[in-house]
Amino acid sequence: MTNRFFLFLKSIAFLFAFIFINCLNPTFIFANSKMLETNCSKALSSTHKNRNNRTEALKAYLGTLLEHQIIGSTELLIFIDDLERGELNNPIQKEKTWISIDALIHWEEIQNYLNHTELDKTSLLEFAKKSLAEKQRITEQREEASEETKDIAQKMEFFPIPSGNLKIVKKKKKAVVLPIQSFEAMSTPVMQKNWVEIMGENPSMFKKGEHSIAVDIHGRPITMQPENPAENITVWSAIVFLNRLSEKQGLKPTFDLSGIEWKSGTAAEDGSLDLESGEIKINAPNGDYYLSEGYRLPTLAEQEYMLQAAGSSECKYYFGNDEDELENHAWYRENSGKRTHPVAQLNPMIINGNGFYDTLGNVREWVWDGDEIHSKAEKKLFSKMKSTYHKIDGGAYFKEFPELFGTIYGQESGLRCLFIGFRPVRTLN
């Protein structure tokens, strides 16, 4: 009796929360699933004349849900177990619909289809087993790469950047002040070791040098300078890395890549991934970049705010105006030997007691903005990409000191260079 009463109360609470939030802003609730729901519903609503086509439609639906992590290995195992006993049940567990709007929407779609459609259970069982095997293969590959690289020095550290205001001064114009909400940022640019651990290859041009090692991954040696920045990476390759990092941490990936066609012969693993057609969506309410759960690239506003030591510095550099001090803070033309160096070797920028390294030198860093500098996009905190260009910001090992700060360039997103890396960030709620 107690358990039934508890479940009754839980259901009532969920119903009231659902109605309340929908009354406040129904778009907010369903925006995150809008494209996914449309694509899936279209697949199941098509009129198929035979059982094979109807079964293929459901398999396509389930494949999309797997890609978006609405269902995972646990749901597949239960689905397989039911099918092996001759039962065809909804792969989304009813209990999950109490806590997930996405699960509720797709549970109803699938249940309605199962109730009114004759399907091939043998074909579905084969599909489910193959899907589970593929998920396990990918997991094992990533775990193997992680195991091989786990003892290589630097780990990925993230520290919070407090909210505040970014002040932008434009020539002969009134200064613009932008509010920045809190986020966390990696203390260094992504290192070669980090890239290899997640992606299994090393595209960096500076993989050989004083600190080179070879690590056996998937039966072949991968050469790297583990603590040097990962570079020679397109922005598209970077966002695939960020999605995989989010998945590894149990977070919903920021970037929805389901509608993208990639150029033939390009791949994220080797840093060459390039866009052929399609549009990247953001997995967040209303597609708001700042409401995403997973790791992402900083916007230009966030990056400049961080370079100003969270808006606290009004000097030319975060450490002051003395250029003689620059060699203690940044790898640039005068001290780099025209090559990258291991991260976190020079003095950090301190924000709330935490150190952020290599912000002025070593490699420039990708940010998530189109080729617009302090325009209308600025008022929106640069939250939407509007072209095939993205910004790169910060200093690099080959630059002279006047260009290390406040110099922003638009870079073709499919281009990769040996002086461009990236630094993951994530919104803090």
VMD Tcl script that draws the C-alpha trace (Angstrom):
set ca {
  {0.00 0.00 0.00}
  {2.84 2.35 0.91}
  {4.65 1.76 -2.39}
  {1.48 2.33 -4.41}
  {0.77 5.55 -2.54}
  {4.35 6.73 -3.14}
  {4.07 6.01 -6.87}
  {0.74 7.84 -6.96}
  {2.26 10.92 -5.32}
  {5.27 10.79 -7.66}
  {3.00 10.63 -10.71}
  {0.90 13.56 -9.48}
  {4.04 15.63 -8.80}
  {5.39 14.93 -12.26}
  {2.03 15.81 -13.85}
  {1.83 19.15 -12.03}
  {5.45 19.97 -12.92}
  {4.79 19.06 -16.55}
  {1.66 21.23 -16.76}
  {3.27 24.12 -14.89}
  {6.37 24.30 -17.08}
  {4.34 23.88 -20.27}
  {2.03 26.69 -19.27}
  {5.00 28.93 -18.61}
  {6.81 28.14 -21.85}
  {5.81 25.12 -23.93}
  {8.45 25.93 -26.52}
  {11.13 25.61 -23.85}
  {10.12 22.05 -22.98}
  {9.93 20.63 -26.46}
  {12.55 22.65 -28.36}
  {15.28 20.25 -27.34}
  {13.40 17.38 -29.01}
  {11.83 19.30 -31.88}
  {13.98 18.11 -34.76}
  {14.42 14.62 -33.31}
  {10.67 14.20 -32.72}
  {9.86 15.48 -36.23}
  {12.32 13.11 -37.91}
  {11.22 10.10 -35.88}
  {7.49 10.79 -36.22}
  {7.92 11.18 -39.97}
  {9.58 7.76 -40.13}
  {6.78 6.02 -38.23}
  {3.91 7.94 -39.80}
  {4.86 6.84 -43.33}
  {2.49 4.29 -44.87}
  {4.40 1.07 -45.54}
  {2.76 -1.70 -47.52}
  {4.70 -4.65 -46.15}
  {6.06 -5.85 -42.83}
  {9.70 -5.49 -43.86}
  {9.33 -1.78 -44.60}
  {7.40 -1.21 -41.38}
  {10.17 -2.99 -39.46}
  {12.88 -0.94 -41.19}
  {11.02 2.25 -40.23}
  {11.11 1.26 -36.54}
  {14.79 0.31 -36.79}
  {15.56 3.73 -38.27}
  {13.63 5.35 -35.42}
  {15.50 3.35 -32.78}
  {18.83 4.11 -34.46}
  {18.13 7.83 -34.10}
  {17.20 7.40 -30.43}
  {20.45 5.50 -29.84}
  {22.43 8.29 -31.49}
  {20.77 10.88 -29.24}
  {21.17 8.71 -26.11}
  {17.43 8.47 -25.47}
  {18.04 4.73 -25.24}
  {21.35 3.08 -24.41}
  {22.97 -0.27 -23.67}
  {20.68 -1.04 -20.71}
  {17.54 -0.55 -22.80}
  {19.01 -2.63 -25.64}
  {19.79 -5.52 -23.28}
  {16.20 -5.58 -21.98}
  {14.83 -5.25 -25.53}
  {16.98 -8.20 -26.67}
  {15.96 -10.31 -23.69}
  {12.27 -9.70 -24.40}
  {12.67 -10.51 -28.11}
  {14.52 -13.74 -27.35}
  {11.50 -14.77 -25.27}
  {9.22 -13.92 -28.19}
  {7.96 -10.65 -26.70}
  {8.09 -7.30 -28.49}
  {8.00 -4.55 -25.88}
  {8.78 -0.85 -25.85}
  {12.58 -0.42 -25.44}
  {12.00 2.75 -23.41}
  {11.18 1.78 -19.84}
  {7.99 3.35 -18.52}
  {9.78 4.48 -15.35}
  {12.11 6.63 -17.44}
  {9.17 8.66 -18.74}
  {8.58 9.99 -15.23}
  {11.85 11.89 -15.26}
  {12.50 12.61 -18.95}
  {10.31 14.56 -21.36}
  {12.27 13.09 -24.28}
  {11.59 9.57 -23.03}
  {7.87 10.33 -22.56}
  {7.46 11.69 -26.09}
  {9.20 8.77 -27.76}
  {7.71 6.10 -25.50}
  {4.24 7.19 -26.69}
  {5.31 7.23 -30.36}
  {6.82 3.74 -30.15}
  {3.97 2.29 -28.08}
  {1.36 3.52 -30.54}
  {3.36 1.99 -33.41}
  {3.75 -1.35 -31.63}
  {0.03 -1.48 -30.84}
  {-1.03 -0.99 -34.47}
  {1.75 -2.50 -36.57}
  {2.83 -6.02 -37.47}
  {6.62 -6.23 -37.23}
  {9.41 -8.75 -37.87}
  {10.74 -9.72 -34.44}
  {13.67 -11.69 -35.87}
  {14.88 -8.68 -37.84}
  {14.49 -6.40 -34.81}
  {16.44 -8.86 -32.65}
  {19.30 -8.90 -35.17}
  {19.28 -5.09 -35.31}
  {19.35 -4.78 -31.51}
  {22.24 -7.24 -31.15}
  {24.28 -5.46 -33.83}
  {23.59 -2.07 -32.23}
  {24.62 -3.33 -28.80}
  {27.78 -4.91 -30.21}
  {28.72 -1.64 -31.92}
  {28.17 0.38 -28.73}
  {30.31 -2.10 -26.80}
  {33.03 -2.00 -29.48}
  {33.22 1.81 -29.32}
  {33.25 1.75 -25.52}
  {36.05 -0.84 -25.47}
  {38.13 1.17 -27.95}
  {37.80 4.30 -25.86}
  {38.55 2.42 -22.64}
  {41.60 0.86 -24.26}
  {42.88 4.26 -25.39}
  {42.17 5.64 -21.93}
  {43.99 2.75 -20.25}
  {47.04 3.16 -22.48}
  {47.28 6.89 -21.80}
  {46.12 7.09 -18.19}
  {49.64 7.45 -16.75}
  {50.77 10.20 -19.11}
  {51.27 13.22 -16.84}
  {48.71 16.00 -17.19}
  {45.01 15.33 -16.58}
  {42.12 17.45 -17.81}
  {41.24 20.02 -15.14}
  {38.30 22.39 -15.26}
  {37.86 25.45 -13.05}
  {34.93 27.87 -12.76}
  {34.90 31.32 -14.33}
  {32.54 33.57 -12.31}
  {29.83 35.63 -13.98}
  {30.54 39.28 -14.66}
  {30.75 41.90 -17.40}
  {32.89 42.03 -20.51}
  {33.82 45.56 -21.50}
  {34.53 46.07 -25.19}
  {35.96 49.40 -26.29}
  {35.65 50.25 -29.99}
  {37.42 53.16 -31.64}
  {35.42 56.40 -31.53}
  {32.42 54.52 -30.16}
  {30.90 54.08 -26.76}
  {32.13 51.04 -24.87}
  {29.86 48.01 -24.98}
  {29.32 46.05 -21.78}
  {28.15 42.46 -22.09}
  {26.97 40.32 -19.18}
  {28.69 36.92 -19.06}
  {27.18 34.04 -17.14}
  {29.40 31.66 -15.21}
  {31.06 28.75 -16.99}
  {33.93 26.38 -16.40}
  {36.99 26.17 -18.63}
  {39.84 23.73 -19.00}
  {42.96 24.99 -17.26}
  {45.03 24.38 -20.42}
  {44.38 23.88 -24.12}
  {43.54 20.28 -25.02}
  {46.78 18.31 -25.05}
  {47.91 15.64 -27.49}
  {47.46 13.07 -24.74}
  {43.82 14.14 -24.27}
  {43.13 13.95 -28.00}
  {44.65 10.49 -28.35}
  {42.75 9.20 -25.32}
  {39.39 10.24 -26.81}
  {40.03 9.90 -30.56}
  {42.71 7.19 -30.87}
  {44.96 9.12 -33.31}
  {47.26 12.14 -33.19}
  {46.92 14.72 -35.99}
  {49.31 17.23 -34.38}
  {52.21 18.49 -36.47}
  {54.41 18.87 -33.37}
  {54.09 15.23 -32.34}
  {57.86 14.67 -32.59}
  {60.31 16.56 -30.46}
  {62.11 16.69 -27.14}
  {59.21 15.14 -25.22}
  {58.11 12.50 -27.77}
  {56.87 9.09 -26.68}
  {55.11 6.25 -28.51}
  {52.02 4.61 -27.00}
  {50.52 1.40 -28.36}
  {46.81 1.90 -29.03}
  {44.65 -0.61 -30.91}
  {47.80 -2.53 -31.80}
  {49.74 0.31 -33.40}
  {52.15 2.91 -32.00}
  {50.91 6.50 -31.66}
  {53.65 9.11 -31.43}
  {52.99 12.20 -29.35}
  {54.41 14.89 -27.16}
  {51.72 14.19 -24.56}
  {51.62 17.57 -22.84}
  {52.00 19.74 -25.93}
  {48.78 21.29 -27.26}
  {46.78 19.27 -29.77}
  {46.75 21.22 -33.04}
  {46.22 20.79 -36.78}
  {42.52 20.21 -36.05}
  {39.45 21.58 -37.87}
  {36.69 23.10 -35.79}
  {34.40 20.21 -36.84}
  {36.91 17.67 -35.51}
  {37.06 19.64 -32.27}
  {33.30 19.49 -31.73}
  {33.26 15.71 -32.30}
  {35.95 15.46 -29.61}
  {33.79 17.62 -27.31}
  {30.73 15.44 -27.91}
  {32.71 12.31 -27.07}
  {34.13 13.94 -23.97}
  {30.58 14.81 -22.88}
  {29.44 11.22 -23.44}
  {32.40 9.93 -21.44}
  {31.36 12.16 -18.53}
  {27.69 11.13 -18.76}
  {26.61 14.50 -20.17}
  {24.29 15.15 -23.09}
  {26.45 16.25 -26.05}
  {26.10 19.90 -27.04}
  {26.22 19.40 -30.80}
  {23.54 17.50 -32.76}
  {25.34 16.24 -35.88}
  {22.52 14.01 -37.18}
  {21.67 16.36 -40.06}
  {25.25 16.73 -41.31}
  {26.90 15.23 -44.36}
  {30.68 15.24 -44.07}
  {33.11 15.58 -46.94}
  {34.40 12.28 -48.28}
  {37.88 11.38 -47.12}
  {37.76 13.54 -43.97}
  {37.59 12.22 -40.41}
  {37.42 13.66 -36.92}
  {40.04 11.29 -35.55}
  {42.84 12.62 -37.76}
  {41.63 16.22 -37.35}
  {40.55 16.66 -40.98}
  {36.75 16.46 -40.65}
  {35.03 18.98 -42.93}
  {31.43 19.94 -43.66}
  {29.83 19.04 -46.99}
  {26.26 20.09 -46.26}
  {23.69 20.39 -43.49}
  {23.35 22.39 -40.34}
  {24.56 21.68 -36.83}
  {21.87 21.93 -34.18}
  {22.41 22.62 -30.49}
  {21.04 20.10 -27.99}
  {19.50 22.67 -25.66}
  {16.12 24.35 -25.06}
  {15.36 26.65 -28.01}
  {18.78 25.72 -29.39}
  {20.36 28.12 -26.89}
  {24.10 27.43 -26.92}
  {24.46 28.60 -23.33}
  {21.85 26.15 -22.05}
  {23.61 23.06 -23.39}
  {24.70 20.47 -20.84}
  {27.84 19.12 -22.44}
  {31.28 20.47 -23.27}
  {31.56 23.05 -26.03}
  {33.82 25.69 -27.50}
  {33.75 29.08 -25.79}
  {32.05 31.91 -27.58}
  {34.18 34.88 -28.57}
  {32.67 36.88 -25.71}
  {33.53 34.17 -23.18}
  {37.05 33.82 -24.53}
  {37.76 37.56 -24.37}
  {36.20 37.73 -20.91}
  {38.54 34.97 -19.75}
  {41.53 36.73 -21.33}
  {40.62 39.76 -19.23}
  {40.89 37.56 -16.12}
  {37.10 37.32 -15.83}
  {36.74 41.01 -16.62}
  {38.96 42.09 -13.72}
  {41.91 43.35 -15.78}
  {41.89 46.65 -17.63}
  {45.57 46.42 -18.56}
  {46.98 45.32 -21.89}
  {47.68 41.87 -20.46}
  {46.07 40.10 -17.53}
  {49.35 40.48 -15.56}
  {49.76 44.20 -16.31}
  {51.36 46.37 -19.00}
  {55.02 45.40 -18.58}
  {55.98 43.63 -21.81}
  {59.28 42.49 -20.26}
  {57.17 40.10 -18.17}
  {55.59 38.50 -21.22}
  {58.22 35.76 -21.56}
  {57.18 34.47 -18.14}
  {53.55 34.08 -19.23}
  {53.40 33.19 -22.93}
  {55.17 31.16 -25.59}
  {55.58 33.55 -28.51}
  {58.13 34.35 -31.22}
  {60.81 35.64 -28.86}
  {61.02 32.57 -26.62}
  {59.28 29.64 -28.36}
  {61.83 28.58 -30.95}
  {58.89 28.62 -33.40}
  {57.31 25.48 -31.97}
  {54.75 24.50 -29.37}
  {55.76 23.62 -25.82}
  {54.28 21.47 -23.02}
  {51.38 23.30 -21.40}
  {51.44 24.78 -17.89}
  {55.18 25.54 -17.94}
  {54.88 29.31 -17.59}
  {53.02 31.52 -15.13}
  {49.24 31.15 -15.22}
  {46.43 33.65 -15.29}
  {44.77 33.41 -11.87}
  {40.98 33.56 -11.53}
  {39.54 32.96 -8.06}
  {42.72 31.19 -7.00}
  {42.78 28.79 -9.96}
  {45.43 28.82 -12.68}
  {44.64 29.01 -16.41}
  {47.69 28.37 -18.56}
  {48.79 29.25 -22.09}
  {46.03 31.80 -22.66}
  {48.34 34.28 -24.40}
  {50.65 31.95 -26.27}
  {51.48 28.43 -27.46}
  {48.48 28.00 -29.81}
  {45.53 30.12 -30.87}
  {42.17 28.65 -29.90}
  {38.95 27.99 -31.80}
  {35.81 29.78 -30.58}
  {32.18 29.17 -31.59}
  {31.28 32.21 -33.67}
  {30.87 33.06 -37.30}
  {32.95 35.73 -38.98}
  {31.39 38.65 -37.07}
  {33.30 40.91 -34.72}
  {31.36 42.92 -32.15}
  {28.22 43.39 -34.22}
  {24.62 42.26 -33.69}
  {25.91 38.84 -32.69}
  {27.69 40.56 -29.81}
  {24.36 41.52 -28.25}
  {23.33 37.88 -28.37}
  {26.65 36.88 -26.81}
  {27.72 35.34 -30.10}
  {25.46 32.36 -29.49}
  {24.81 31.38 -33.13}
  {27.17 30.40 -35.90}
  {26.15 32.14 -39.13}
  {28.85 31.23 -41.63}
  {31.47 28.69 -42.56}
  {34.02 30.74 -40.63}
  {34.88 30.54 -36.97}
  {37.05 32.77 -34.85}
  {40.45 31.98 -33.47}
  {41.57 34.00 -30.47}
  {44.59 34.39 -28.19}
  {48.30 34.22 -28.95}
  {50.55 31.62 -30.58}
  {54.16 30.47 -30.53}
  {55.02 32.27 -33.78}
  {53.40 35.67 -33.05}
  {55.09 38.86 -31.91}
  {53.95 40.43 -28.66}
  {51.72 43.22 -30.10}
  {49.46 40.54 -31.61}
  {49.10 38.32 -28.57}
  {46.05 39.98 -27.08}
  {42.85 41.29 -28.59}
  {43.73 40.08 -32.08}
  {40.87 38.05 -33.52}
  {40.79 36.34 -36.88}
  {38.12 34.58 -38.91}
  {39.33 31.14 -40.01}
  {37.72 28.78 -42.52}
  {36.17 26.07 -40.34}
  {37.44 23.22 -42.51}
  {41.01 24.51 -42.44}
  {43.51 23.17 -39.94}
  {46.79 24.74 -38.94}
  {49.71 23.81 -36.75}
  {49.05 26.89 -34.60}
  {45.34 26.34 -33.79}
  {44.09 24.27 -30.88}
  {41.09 24.63 -28.56}
  {40.03 24.82 -24.91}
  {36.75 23.17 -23.83}
  {34.24 25.01 -21.66}
  {30.88 24.14 -20.12}
  {28.03 26.25 -18.80}
  {27.59 26.24 -15.03}
  {23.97 26.31 -13.89}
}
mol new
graphics top color blue
foreach p $ca { graphics top sphere $p radius 0.5 }
foreach p [lrange $ca 0 end-1] q [lrange $ca 1 end] { graphics top cylinder $p $q radius 0.2 }
display resetview
